[in-house]
Amino acid sequence: TRLVAARKALTAAPFAGRIVWTRALDSERTPQDAVAALKLVHTVEHLRAVQGLSQSGGGGFDMDTYCAPGSWEAMLDGTRAWLHATALAAEARGPAVALSRPAGPHATA
């Protein structure tokens, strides 16, 4: 709901007509780019655990942290969105933001 509220606020902003919306799936950044970026901040073991648990139907890492089916793909999409936004900003193509959130397993890393 926070992401929905953020998008709603941005679409109602005075500058809304100048916003260019893109989706992670439309990014030039690939899932492999996302994995490479994630390896910079997470261990390979952690990433394999998230991928395995997500792709086997989900489950708990511990009492407080759940990994849902699809968490792996959501994590890759969110990372691709951030990589895309960072590239836009670095290329001076205007301010950029990625509306995403870390997957639940991020809390364990």
Stockholm file with secondary structure:
# STOCKHOLM 1.0

chainA/1-109         TRLVAARKALTAAPFAGRIVWTRALDSERTPQDAVAALKLVHTVEHLRAVQGLSQSGGGGFDMDTYCAPGSWEAMLDGTRAWLHATALAAEARGPAVALSRPAGPHATA
#=GR chainA/1-109 SS CHHHHHHHHHHHSTTGGGCCCCCGGGSSCCHHHHHHHHHTTSCHHHHHHHHHHHHTTCEESSSSCEECTTHHHHHHHHHHHHHHHHHHHHTTSSCCCCCCCCCGGGGGC
#=GC SS_cons         CHHHHHHHHHHHSTTGGGCCCCCGGGSSCCHHHHHHHHHTTSCHHHHHHHHHHHHTTCEESSSSCEECTTHHHHHHHHHHHHHHHHHHHHTTSSCCCCCCCCCGGGGGC
//
